[in-house]
Amino acid sequence: MNYFKELKVWQKAIDLVTKIYTKSQEFPKEELYGLTSQIRRSAVSIPSNIAEGCGRKTNKDFANFLGISLGLAFELETQLIIAKNLNFMNSDDFKILENEIHQIQNMIIKLQSTL
C-alpha cells in the first residue's frame, strides 16, 4: 500500500511542491491568502491524490485519483500563468516550473494508461 513513495511521478510532484513553496515566498504578502495559498494547495494536492489513489483497492479508483491529480496539475499551471502575468515571478522561473508540471502531466497520463 505504501508503494506510492516508489513512484517517480509522486517523487517529482513532491519536488515540485518544495519549489512552489520556495518560489511563492517571493509573492506579495497581500497575496498570502489569495493566489499564493491557492497555488500551494494545488501543488500539495497533486502528490496527495497520487498517494491516496495508491491506497484504494482497485485500479479504477487509482485511475480516478490520477485523473484528479492531472486536473490539479493543469490548475496549477493556470495559476502560475496568472502569477507570471501579474509579475509575481519572472519568465525564466515560470518556464522551469511549467516544464516540470508538463513532465508530471505526461507521467500521470502514462501511468493512467497502464491501469
DSSP file (Angstrom, degrees, kcal/mol; ACC not computed):
  #  RESIDUE AA STRUCTURE BP1 BP2  ACC     N-H-->O    O-->H-N    N-H-->O    O-->H-N    TCO  KAPPA ALPHA  PHI   PSI    X-CA   Y-CA   Z-CA
    1    1 A M              0   0    0      0, 0.0     3,-0.5     0, 0.0    55,-0.1   0.000 360.0 360.0 360.0 -26.2    0.0    0.0    0.0
    2    2 A N    >   +     0   0    0      1,-0.2     3,-1.5     2,-0.1     4,-0.2   0.197 360.0 110.3 -93.5  17.8    2.9    2.4    0.6
    3    3 A Y  G >>  +     0   0    0      1,-0.3     3,-1.9     2,-0.2     4,-0.6   0.608  52.4  88.2 -70.5  -7.5    4.4    1.9   -2.9
    4    4 A F  G >4 S+     0   0    0     -3,-0.5     3,-1.1     1,-0.3    -1,-0.3   0.829  79.2  63.9 -57.1 -30.0    3.4    5.4   -3.8
    5    5 A K  G <4 S+     0   0    0     -3,-1.5    -1,-0.3     1,-0.3    -2,-0.2   0.721  99.6  53.6 -66.8 -19.5    6.7    6.5   -2.4
    6    6 A E  G <4 S+     0   0    0     -3,-1.9     2,-0.4    -4,-0.2    -1,-0.3   0.597  83.4 105.6 -88.6 -13.4    8.4    4.5   -5.1
    7    7 A L    <X  -     0   0    0     -3,-1.1     4,-2.3    -4,-0.6     3,-0.2  -0.544  64.7-147.2 -73.7 126.0    6.5    6.1   -8.0
    8    8 A K  H  > S+     0   0    0     -2,-0.4     4,-2.7     1,-0.2     5,-0.2   0.864  99.0  55.9 -59.5 -37.0    8.7    8.6   -9.9
    9    9 A V  H  > S+     0   0    0      2,-0.2     4,-2.1     1,-0.2    -1,-0.2   0.890 108.0  47.5 -65.8 -38.0    5.7   10.8  -10.6
   10   10 A W  H  > S+     0   0    0     -6,-0.2     4,-2.3    -3,-0.2    -2,-0.2   0.929 112.9  49.0 -66.6 -44.6    5.0   11.1   -6.9
   11   11 A Q  H  X S+     0   0    0     -4,-2.3     4,-2.1     1,-0.2    -2,-0.2   0.911 112.6  47.7 -60.7 -43.4    8.6   11.9   -6.2
   12   12 A K  H  X S+     0   0    0     -4,-2.7     4,-2.1     1,-0.2    -1,-0.2   0.881 110.9  51.5 -66.5 -38.2    8.7   14.5   -8.9
   13   13 A A  H  X S+     0   0    0     -4,-2.1     4,-2.0     2,-0.2    -2,-0.2   0.872 108.0  52.0 -67.2 -36.5    5.5   16.0   -7.6
   14   14 A I  H  X S+     0   0    0     -4,-2.3     4,-1.8     2,-0.2    -2,-0.2   0.915 109.3  50.1 -63.8 -43.1    6.9   16.2   -4.1
   15   15 A D  H  X S+     0   0    0     -4,-2.1     4,-2.0     1,-0.2    -2,-0.2   0.892 108.5  53.4 -61.1 -39.5   10.0   18.1   -5.5
   16   16 A L  H  X S+     0   0    0     -4,-2.1     4,-2.8     1,-0.2    -1,-0.2   0.897 104.0  55.4 -63.2 -40.6    7.6   20.4   -7.3
   17   17 A V  H  X S+     0   0    0     -4,-2.0     4,-2.7     1,-0.2     5,-0.2   0.925 107.2  50.2 -57.8 -45.1    5.8   21.3   -4.1
   18   18 A T  H  X S+     0   0    0     -4,-1.8     4,-2.2     1,-0.2    -1,-0.2   0.921 112.4  46.6 -59.8 -44.8    9.1   22.3   -2.5
   19   19 A K  H  X S+     0   0    0     -4,-2.0     4,-2.9     2,-0.2     5,-0.2   0.887 111.3  52.0 -65.9 -39.0    9.9   24.5   -5.4
   20   20 A I  H  X S+     0   0    0     -4,-2.8     4,-2.8     2,-0.2    -2,-0.2   0.929 110.3  47.9 -64.2 -45.0    6.5   26.1   -5.4
   21   21 A Y  H  X S+     0   0    0     -4,-2.7     4,-0.8    -5,-0.2    -2,-0.2   0.918 114.1  47.4 -61.8 -42.6    6.7   26.9   -1.7
   22   22 A T  H >< S+     0   0    0     -4,-2.2     3,-0.6    -5,-0.2     4,-0.3   0.941 116.1  43.0 -64.2 -47.7   10.1   28.4   -2.2
   23   23 A K  H >< S+     0   0    0     -4,-2.9     3,-1.6     1,-0.2    -2,-0.2   0.888 109.7  56.4 -67.6 -39.1    9.2   30.5   -5.2
   24   24 A S  H >< S+     0   0    0     -4,-2.8     3,-1.3     1,-0.3    -1,-0.2   0.647  88.8  75.9 -72.8 -13.0    5.8   31.6   -3.7
   25   25 A Q  T << S+     0   0    0     -4,-0.8    -1,-0.3    -3,-0.6    -2,-0.2   0.742  91.8  57.3 -64.5 -21.0    7.6   33.1   -0.7
   26   26 A E  T <  S+     0   0    0     -3,-1.6    -1,-0.2    -4,-0.3    -2,-0.2   0.536  84.3 106.6 -86.3  -7.6    8.6   35.9   -3.0
   27   27 A F  S <  S-     0   0    0     -3,-1.3     5,-0.1    -4,-0.2    61,-0.1  -0.296  89.2 -78.6 -68.2 157.5    5.0   36.7   -3.9
   28   28 A P    >   -     0   0    0      0, 0.0     3,-2.0     0, 0.0     8,-0.2  -0.269  37.5-125.0 -56.8 141.5    3.5   39.9   -2.4
   29   29 A K  G >  S+     0   0    0      1,-0.3     3,-1.8     2,-0.2     4,-0.2   0.813 108.8  64.8 -60.4 -31.4    2.4   39.5    1.2
   30   30 A E  G 3  S+     0   0    0      1,-0.3     3,-0.3     2,-0.1    -1,-0.3   0.636  97.0  58.7 -69.1 -10.4   -1.1   40.7    0.4
   31   31 A E  G X >S+     0   0    0     -3,-2.0     3,-1.5     1,-0.2     5,-1.5   0.394  73.0 103.3 -93.8   1.9   -1.4   37.5   -1.8
   32   32 A L  T < 5S+     0   0    0     -3,-1.8     5,-0.3     1,-0.3    -1,-0.2   0.874  92.3  31.9 -53.2 -41.4   -0.8   35.2    1.1
   33   33 A Y  T 3 5S+     0   0    0     -3,-0.3    -1,-0.3    -4,-0.2    -2,-0.1   0.315 126.7  46.2-100.0   7.9   -4.4   34.2    1.4
   34   34 A G  T <>5S-     0   0    0     -3,-1.5     4,-2.2     3,-0.0     5,-0.2   0.389 125.4  -8.5-111.0-113.5   -5.1   34.6   -2.3
   35   35 A L  H  >5S+     0   0    0      1,-0.2     4,-2.8     2,-0.2     5,-0.2   0.854 130.5  57.0 -63.1 -38.0   -3.1   33.3   -5.2
   36   36 A T  H  ><S+     0   0    0     -5,-1.5     4,-2.2     1,-0.2    -1,-0.2   0.945 110.3  44.3 -58.3 -49.0   -0.2   32.2   -3.0
   37   37 A S  H  > S+     0   0    0     -6,-0.8     4,-2.5    -5,-0.3    -2,-0.2   0.905 114.1  49.6 -63.0 -43.1   -2.5   30.0   -0.9
   38   38 A Q  H  X S+     0   0    0     -4,-2.2     4,-2.4     2,-0.2    -2,-0.2   0.906 110.6  49.6 -65.2 -42.4   -4.3   28.6   -4.0
   39   39 A I  H  X S+     0   0    0     -4,-2.8     4,-2.4     1,-0.2    -1,-0.2   0.922 112.5  47.8 -62.3 -44.2   -1.1   27.8   -5.8
   40   40 A R  H  X S+     0   0    0     -4,-2.2     4,-2.6    -5,-0.2     5,-0.2   0.911 111.4  50.0 -64.8 -42.0    0.3   26.0   -2.7
   41   41 A R  H  X S+     0   0    0     -4,-2.5     4,-2.0     2,-0.2    -2,-0.2   0.919 111.6  48.4 -63.5 -43.0   -2.9   24.0   -2.2
   42   42 A S  H  X S+     0   0    0     -4,-2.4     4,-1.0     2,-0.2    -2,-0.2   0.935 112.7  48.1 -61.4 -46.0   -3.0   22.9   -5.8
   43   43 A A  H >< S+     0   0    0     -4,-2.4     3,-0.7     1,-0.2    -2,-0.2   0.926 112.6  47.6 -61.7 -46.1    0.7   21.8   -5.7
   44   44 A V  H 3X S+     0   0    0     -4,-2.6     4,-1.5     1,-0.2    -1,-0.2   0.847 106.8  58.8 -64.1 -34.1    0.3   19.9   -2.5
   45   45 A S  H 3X S+     0   0    0     -4,-2.0     4,-2.3    -5,-0.2    -1,-0.2   0.747  92.5  68.5 -70.8 -23.4   -2.9   18.1   -3.8
   46   46 A I  H <X S+     0   0    0     -4,-1.0     4,-1.6    -3,-0.7    -1,-0.2   0.987 109.8  30.6 -62.6 -59.9   -1.1   16.6   -6.8
   47   47 A P  H  > S+     0   0    0      0, 0.0     4,-2.5     0, 0.0     5,-0.2   0.835 116.9  61.0 -68.7 -28.1    1.1   14.1   -4.9
   48   48 A S  H  X S+     0   0    0     -4,-1.5     4,-2.5     1,-0.2    -2,-0.2   0.916 106.1  45.0 -63.0 -42.4   -1.5   13.8   -2.2
   49   49 A N  H  X S+     0   0    0     -4,-2.3     4,-2.5     2,-0.2    -1,-0.2   0.845 110.5  54.2 -71.6 -32.8   -4.1   12.5   -4.7
   50   50 A I  H  X S+     0   0    0     -4,-1.6     4,-1.7    -5,-0.2    -2,-0.2   0.944 112.1  44.9 -62.1 -46.2   -1.5   10.1   -6.2
   51   51 A A  H  X S+     0   0    0     -4,-2.5     4,-1.1     1,-0.2    -2,-0.2   0.921 112.9  50.0 -64.0 -44.0   -0.8    8.7   -2.7
   52   52 A E  H >< S+     0   0    0     -4,-2.5     3,-0.6     1,-0.2     4,-0.4   0.910 108.4  53.3 -62.1 -41.1   -4.5    8.4   -1.9
   53   53 A G  H >< S+     0   0    0     -4,-2.5     3,-1.3     1,-0.2    -1,-0.2   0.862 103.2  57.3 -61.8 -35.4   -5.2    6.7   -5.1
   54   54 A C  H 3< S+     0   0    0     -4,-1.7    -1,-0.2     1,-0.3    -2,-0.2   0.797 102.2  57.0 -63.6 -27.8   -2.5    4.1   -4.3
   55   55 A G  T << S+     0   0    0     -4,-1.1    -1,-0.3    -3,-0.6    -2,-0.2   0.520  88.1  99.2 -82.6  -4.7   -4.3    3.3   -1.1
   56   56 A R  S <  S-     0   0    0     -3,-1.3     6,-0.0    -4,-0.4    -3,-0.0  -0.383  77.3-124.9 -81.6 162.7   -7.5    2.4   -3.0
   57   57 A K  S    S+     0   0    0     -2,-0.1     2,-0.3     2,-0.0    -1,-0.1   0.726  83.3  47.8 -84.3 -22.1   -8.5   -1.1   -3.7
   58   58 A T  S  > S-     0   0    0      1,-0.1     4,-2.1    -5,-0.1     5,-0.1  -0.839  73.1-126.6-123.6 157.5   -9.0   -1.1   -7.4
   59   59 A N  H  > S+     0   0    0     -2,-0.3     4,-3.0     1,-0.2     5,-0.2   0.836 112.5  59.8 -63.9 -32.9   -7.1    0.2  -10.5
   60   60 A K  H  > S+     0   0    0      2,-0.2     4,-1.9     1,-0.2    -1,-0.2   0.925 106.8  45.5 -62.1 -44.3  -10.3    2.1  -11.4
   61   61 A D  H  > S+     0   0    0      2,-0.2     4,-2.1     1,-0.2    -2,-0.2   0.917 113.2  50.2 -63.9 -43.0  -10.2    4.0   -8.2
   62   62 A F  H  X S+     0   0    0     -4,-2.1     4,-2.3     1,-0.2    -2,-0.2   0.928 109.3  51.3 -61.2 -44.7   -6.5    4.7   -8.6
   63   63 A A  H  X S+     0   0    0     -4,-3.0     4,-2.1     1,-0.2    -1,-0.2   0.874 107.4  54.3 -60.5 -37.4   -7.0    5.9  -12.2
   64   64 A N  H  X S+     0   0    0     -4,-1.9     4,-1.8     2,-0.2    -1,-0.2   0.931 109.3  46.4 -62.1 -46.1   -9.7    8.3  -10.9
   65   65 A F  H  X S+     0   0    0     -4,-2.1     4,-2.3     1,-0.2    -2,-0.2   0.838 109.8  54.3 -67.5 -32.5   -7.3    9.8   -8.3
   66   66 A L  H  X S+     0   0    0     -4,-2.3     4,-2.5     2,-0.2    -1,-0.2   0.891 106.3  53.2 -64.8 -38.0   -4.7   10.1  -11.0
   67   67 A G  H  X S+     0   0    0     -4,-2.1     4,-2.3     2,-0.2    -2,-0.2   0.890 108.0  49.7 -62.1 -39.7   -7.3   12.0  -13.1
   68   68 A I  H  X S+     0   0    0     -4,-1.8     4,-2.3     2,-0.2    -2,-0.2   0.924 110.6  50.1 -64.2 -44.0   -7.8   14.4  -10.2
   69   69 A S  H  X S+     0   0    0     -4,-2.3     4,-2.0     2,-0.2    -2,-0.2   0.892 109.5  51.6 -60.6 -40.4   -4.0   14.9   -9.9
   70   70 A L  H  X S+     0   0    0     -4,-2.5     4,-1.9     2,-0.2    -1,-0.2   0.928 109.4  49.3 -63.4 -45.0   -3.8   15.6  -13.6
   71   71 A G  H  X S+     0   0    0     -4,-2.3     4,-2.2     1,-0.2    -2,-0.2   0.893 110.0  51.6 -60.5 -39.6   -6.6   18.2  -13.3
   72   72 A L  H  X S+     0   0    0     -4,-2.3     4,-2.9     2,-0.2    -1,-0.2   0.853 105.4  55.7 -65.7 -34.7   -4.8   19.8  -10.4
   73   73 A A  H  X S+     0   0    0     -4,-2.0     4,-2.1     2,-0.2    -1,-0.2   0.894 109.6  45.9 -65.0 -38.8   -1.6   19.9  -12.5
   74   74 A F  H  X S+     0   0    0     -4,-1.9     4,-2.1     2,-0.2    -2,-0.2   0.877 112.1  51.9 -69.8 -36.9   -3.4   21.9  -15.2
   75   75 A E  H  X S+     0   0    0     -4,-2.2     4,-2.3     2,-0.2    -2,-0.2   0.931 110.1  48.6 -61.9 -46.0   -5.0   24.1  -12.5
   76   76 A L  H  X S+     0   0    0     -4,-2.9     4,-2.3     1,-0.2    -2,-0.2   0.905 109.0  52.9 -61.5 -42.4   -1.5   24.8  -11.0
   77   77 A E  H  X S+     0   0    0     -4,-2.1     4,-1.9     1,-0.2    -1,-0.2   0.920 109.6  49.2 -59.6 -43.4   -0.2   25.6  -14.5
   78   78 A T  H  X S+     0   0    0     -4,-2.1     4,-2.0     1,-0.2    -2,-0.2   0.911 110.3  50.3 -61.6 -44.1   -3.0   28.1  -15.0
   79   79 A Q  H  X S+     0   0    0     -4,-2.3     4,-2.3     1,-0.2    -1,-0.2   0.863 109.0  51.7 -64.9 -36.0   -2.4   29.7  -11.6
   80   80 A L  H  X S+     0   0    0     -4,-2.3     4,-2.6     2,-0.2    -1,-0.2   0.855 105.9  54.8 -69.8 -34.3    1.3   30.1  -12.4
   81   81 A I  H  X S+     0   0    0     -4,-1.9     4,-2.7     2,-0.2    -2,-0.2   0.925 109.4  48.2 -60.9 -43.9    0.4   31.8  -15.7
   82   82 A I  H  X S+     0   0    0     -4,-2.0     4,-1.8     2,-0.2    -2,-0.2   0.929 110.8  50.3 -61.3 -45.7   -1.6   34.3  -13.7
   83   83 A A  H  <>S+     0   0    0     -4,-2.3     5,-3.1     1,-0.2     6,-0.6   0.899 112.1  47.7 -60.6 -41.3    1.3   34.8  -11.2
   84   84 A K  H ><5S+     0   0    0     -4,-2.6     3,-1.8     1,-0.2    -1,-0.2   0.926 110.1  52.0 -65.0 -44.1    3.7   35.4  -14.1
   85   85 A N  H 3<5S+     0   0    0     -4,-2.7    -1,-0.2     1,-0.3    -2,-0.2   0.802 109.0  50.6 -63.6 -28.3    1.2   37.8  -15.8
   86   86 A L  T 3<5S-     0   0    0     -4,-1.8    -1,-0.3    -5,-0.2    -2,-0.2   0.344 117.7-116.1 -88.5   6.1    1.0   39.7  -12.5
   87   87 A N  T < 5S+     0   0    0     -3,-1.8    -3,-0.2     2,-0.2    -2,-0.1   0.795  76.7 132.1  62.5  31.9    4.8   39.9  -12.4
   88   88 A F  S   <S+     0   0    0     -5,-3.1     2,-0.3     1,-0.2    -4,-0.2   0.648  78.9  18.9 -81.3 -16.5    5.0   37.8   -9.2
   89   89 A M  S    S-     0   0    0     -6,-0.6    -2,-0.2    -5,-0.2    -1,-0.2  -0.984  86.2-110.8-147.9 154.9    7.6   35.7  -10.9
   90   90 A N     >  -     0   0    0     -2,-0.3     4,-2.2    -3,-0.1     5,-0.2  -0.386  33.5-106.9 -84.4 167.0    9.9   36.1  -13.9
   91   91 A S  H  > S+     0   0    0      1,-0.2     4,-2.6     2,-0.2     5,-0.2   0.840 116.5  55.2 -63.5 -35.8    9.7   34.3  -17.2
   92   92 A D  H  > S+     0   0    0      2,-0.2     4,-1.9     1,-0.2    -1,-0.2   0.937 110.1  44.7 -65.1 -46.2   12.7   32.1  -16.5
   93   93 A D  H  > S+     0   0    0      1,-0.2     4,-2.2     2,-0.2     5,-0.2   0.906 113.4  52.0 -63.1 -40.9   11.3   30.8  -13.2
   94   94 A F  H  X S+     0   0    0     -4,-2.2     4,-3.2     1,-0.2     5,-0.2   0.931 107.8  51.0 -60.2 -46.1    7.9   30.3  -14.8
   95   95 A K  H  X S+     0   0    0     -4,-2.6     4,-2.4     1,-0.2    -1,-0.2   0.882 109.2  51.1 -61.7 -39.3    9.4   28.3  -17.7
   96   96 A I  H  X S+     0   0    0     -4,-1.9     4,-1.9     2,-0.2    -1,-0.2   0.948 115.0  41.8 -62.4 -48.8   11.3   26.0  -15.2
   97   97 A L  H  X S+     0   0    0     -4,-2.2     4,-2.5     1,-0.2    -2,-0.2   0.900 113.4  53.1 -66.2 -40.7    8.1   25.3  -13.2
   98   98 A E  H  X S+     0   0    0     -4,-3.2     4,-2.5     1,-0.2    -1,-0.2   0.910 107.8  51.5 -61.2 -42.2    6.0   24.9  -16.3
   99   99 A N  H  X S+     0   0    0     -4,-2.4     4,-2.1    -5,-0.2    -1,-0.2   0.911 110.4  48.5 -61.1 -43.1    8.4   22.4  -17.7
  100  100 A E  H  X S+     0   0    0     -4,-1.9     4,-2.2     2,-0.2    -1,-0.2   0.900 110.4  51.2 -64.9 -40.1    8.3   20.3  -14.5
  101  101 A I  H  X S+     0   0    0     -4,-2.5     4,-2.8     1,-0.2    -2,-0.2   0.921 108.9  51.2 -62.6 -42.9    4.5   20.5  -14.5
  102  102 A H  H  X S+     0   0    0     -4,-2.5     4,-2.5     1,-0.2    -2,-0.2   0.894 108.8  51.4 -61.9 -39.5    4.4   19.2  -18.1
  103  103 A Q  H  X S+     0   0    0     -4,-2.1     4,-2.3     2,-0.2    -1,-0.2   0.925 111.7  47.0 -62.0 -43.6    6.6   16.3  -17.2
  104  104 A I  H  X S+     0   0    0     -4,-2.2     4,-2.6     2,-0.2    -2,-0.2   0.911 110.4  52.5 -65.1 -42.9    4.3   15.4  -14.3
  105  105 A Q  H  X S+     0   0    0     -4,-2.8     4,-2.3     1,-0.2    -2,-0.2   0.934 111.6  46.4 -57.7 -46.7    1.3   15.7  -16.5
  106  106 A N  H  X S+     0   0    0     -4,-2.5     4,-2.3     1,-0.2    -1,-0.2   0.883 111.5  51.5 -64.4 -38.6    2.8   13.4  -19.0
  107  107 A M  H  X S+     0   0    0     -4,-2.3     4,-2.5     2,-0.2    -1,-0.2   0.897 109.8  49.6 -66.1 -39.9    3.9   10.9  -16.3
  108  108 A I  H  X S+     0   0    0     -4,-2.6     4,-2.8     2,-0.2    -2,-0.2   0.931 110.6  50.1 -63.9 -44.8    0.4   10.8  -14.9
  109  109 A I  H  X S+     0   0    0     -4,-2.3     4,-1.8     1,-0.2    -2,-0.2   0.918 112.1  47.6 -60.1 -44.0   -1.1   10.2  -18.3
  110  110 A K  H  X S+     0   0    0     -4,-2.3     4,-0.7     2,-0.2    -1,-0.2   0.900 112.1  49.7 -65.1 -40.5    1.3    7.3  -19.0
  111  111 A L  H >X S+     0   0    0     -4,-2.5     3,-1.1     1,-0.2     4,-0.5   0.918 108.7  52.8 -64.9 -41.9    0.6    5.8  -15.5
  112  112 A Q  H >< S+     0   0    0     -4,-2.8     3,-1.4     1,-0.2    -1,-0.2   0.894 103.7  57.4 -58.0 -39.6   -3.1    6.0  -16.1
  113  113 A S  H 3< S+     0   0    0     -4,-1.8    -1,-0.2     1,-0.3    -2,-0.2   0.691 101.1  57.4 -68.4 -17.4   -2.7    4.2  -19.4
  114  114 A T  H <<        0   0    0     -3,-1.1    -1,-0.3    -4,-0.7    -2,-0.2   0.604 360.0 360.0 -87.2 -11.0   -1.1    1.2  -17.6
  115  115 A L    <<        0   0    0     -3,-1.4    -1,-0.2    -4,-0.5    -2,-0.2   0.473 360.0 360.0 -86.9 360.0   -4.0    0.7  -15.3
